[in-house]
Amino acid sequence: MKGEIISKEFQKMVWVQDKDGKEYACYIDDLKQIKKKEDLTEDEKAKCLDLSEVLGDSW
């Protein structure tokens, strides 16, 4: 059961790299219709998880 829940949540996510090279894990529903990854706004970044905070800067 837990695996099914995690799988469903994982399928709702996207990974976005901004113009500075930072990578974020975001729920697609939290992002407005971005056309390019460089267009990720500060408000959208705040709704995402900065992967460097979890994996470190060398990721």
PASEBA-1860 file (N, C-alpha, C; in nm, 3 decimals):
! residues 59
1> MKGEIISK> 0.082/-0.120/0.000/0.000/0.000/0.000/0.086/0.126/0.000 ~ 0.188/0.131/0.088/0.273/0.251/0.091/0.342/0.272/-0.043 ~ 0.386/0.164/-0.105/0.452/0.175/-0.235/0.361/0.233/-0.341 ~ 0.233/0.197/-0.336/0.138/0.249/-0.432/0.116/0.399/-0.412 ~ 0.108/0.441/-0.286/0.089/0.584/-0.257/0.210/0.663/-0.303 ~ 0.328/0.613/-0.271/0.451/0.682/-0.312/0.460/0.688/-0.463 ~ 0.426/0.580/-0.530/0.431/0.577/-0.676/0.336/0.680/-0.736 ~ 0.217/0.691/-0.683/0.119/0.789/-0.735/0.170/0.932/-0.715
9> EFQKMVWV> 0.229/0.960/-0.600/0.282/1.094/-0.574/0.401/1.123/-0.666 ~ 0.487/1.024/-0.684/0.605/1.039/-0.769/0.564/1.074/-0.912 ~ 0.456/1.016/-0.959/0.410/1.041/-1.095/0.356/1.182/-1.113 ~ 0.327/1.251/-1.005/0.276/1.388/-1.012/0.389/1.491/-1.009 ~ 0.514/1.444/-1.003/0.627/1.535/-0.985/0.707/1.553/-1.113 ~ 0.773/1.668/-1.119/0.867/1.697/-1.228/0.995/1.751/-1.166 ~ 1.104/1.734/-1.236/1.232/1.787/-1.191/1.271/1.898/-1.286 ~ 1.299/2.013/-1.229/1.325/2.132/-1.309/1.460/2.191/-1.267
17> QDKDGKEY> 1.542/2.222/-1.365/1.669/2.289/-1.340/1.654/2.433/-1.384 ~ 1.684/2.527/-1.293/1.667/2.668/-1.328/1.787/2.720/-1.406 ~ 1.781/2.847/-1.441/1.887/2.907/-1.525/2.022/2.909/-1.456 ~ 2.024/2.897/-1.321/2.150/2.896/-1.247/2.203/2.754/-1.224 ~ 2.131/2.656/-1.273/2.176/2.517/-1.261/2.125/2.444/-1.138 ~ 2.045/2.511/-1.055/1.989/2.445/-0.938/1.872/2.358/-0.980 ~ 1.862/2.241/-0.919/1.756/2.148/-0.956/1.651/2.142/-0.845 ~ 1.526/2.139/-0.887/1.413/2.139/-0.795/1.320/2.023/-0.829
25> ACYIDDLK> 1.263/1.963/-0.725/1.156/1.863/-0.742/1.026/1.936/-0.711 ~ 0.934/1.934/-0.806/0.810/2.011/-0.793/0.691/1.924/-0.829 ~ 0.580/1.953/-0.765/0.454/1.895/-0.811/0.410/1.976/-0.932 ~ 0.373/1.906/-1.037/0.335/1.973/-1.161/0.218/2.068/-1.138 ~ 0.128/2.035/-1.046/0.014/2.122/-1.019/0.053/2.253/-0.953 ~ 0.172/2.258/-0.890/0.217/2.380/-0.824/0.282/2.479/-0.922 ~ 0.314/2.431/-1.040/0.379/2.517/-1.138/0.274/2.573/-1.232 ~ 0.288/2.698/-1.260/0.202/2.756/-1.363/0.256/2.706/-1.496
33> QIKKKEDL> 0.198/2.744/-1.601/0.240/2.693/-1.731/0.373/2.754/-1.771 ~ 0.480/2.694/-1.723/0.612/2.744/-1.762/0.645/2.692/-1.901 ~ 0.701/2.777/-1.980/0.737/2.739/-2.116/0.880/2.687/-2.120 ~ 0.966/2.748/-2.038/1.106/2.708/-2.032/1.145/2.697/-1.885 ~ 1.239/2.609/-1.856/1.282/2.593/-1.717/1.339/2.723/-1.662 ~ 1.394/2.806/-1.747/1.451/2.932/-1.703/1.345/3.028/-1.653 ~ 1.219/3.000/-1.685/1.110/3.087/-1.645/1.055/3.054/-1.507 ~ 1.116/2.961/-1.434/1.070/2.924/-1.301/1.081/3.046/-1.208
41> TEDEKAKC> 0.967/3.089/-1.155/0.964/3.209/-1.073/1.005/3.178/-0.929 ~ 1.035/3.281/-0.853/1.070/3.263/-0.712/0.953/3.202/-0.635 ~ 0.831/3.242/-0.669/0.712/3.187/-0.603/0.700/3.038/-0.632 ~ 0.726/2.998/-0.756/0.721/2.856/-0.792/0.833/2.779/-0.724 ~ 0.952/2.837/-0.716/1.063/2.771/-0.648/1.030/2.746/-0.502 ~ 0.958/2.839/-0.440/0.922/2.826/-0.299/0.828/2.707/-0.276 ~ 0.755/2.666/-0.377/0.664/2.552/-0.366/0.735/2.420/-0.395 ~ 0.859/2.427/-0.439/0.935/2.308/-0.476/1.041/2.277/-0.371
49> LDLSEVLG> 1.101/2.161/-0.385/1.210/2.122/-0.296/1.342/2.142/-0.371 ~ 1.427/2.224/-0.315/1.561/2.245/-0.371/1.642/2.119/-0.340 ~ 1.678/2.044/-0.442/1.745/1.916/-0.420/1.883/1.932/-0.357 ~ 1.946/2.047/-0.371/2.077/2.066/-0.309/2.065/2.068/-0.155 ~ 1.946/2.101/-0.105/1.925/2.099/0.039/1.918/1.957/0.092 ~ 1.879/1.865/0.008/1.868/1.725/0.049/1.995/1.647/0.013 ~ 2.046/1.670/-0.108/2.156/1.591/-0.160/2.292/1.658/-0.148 ~ 2.296/1.784/-0.111/2.420/1.858/-0.101/2.451/1.934/-0.227
57> DSW> 2.544/2.028/-0.217/2.577/2.114/-0.330/2.647/2.041/-0.443 ~ 2.714/1.931/-0.413/2.789/1.861/-0.517/2.702/1.773/-0.605 ~ 2.574/1.766/-0.575/2.482/1.685/-0.654/2.470/1.745/-0.789
END
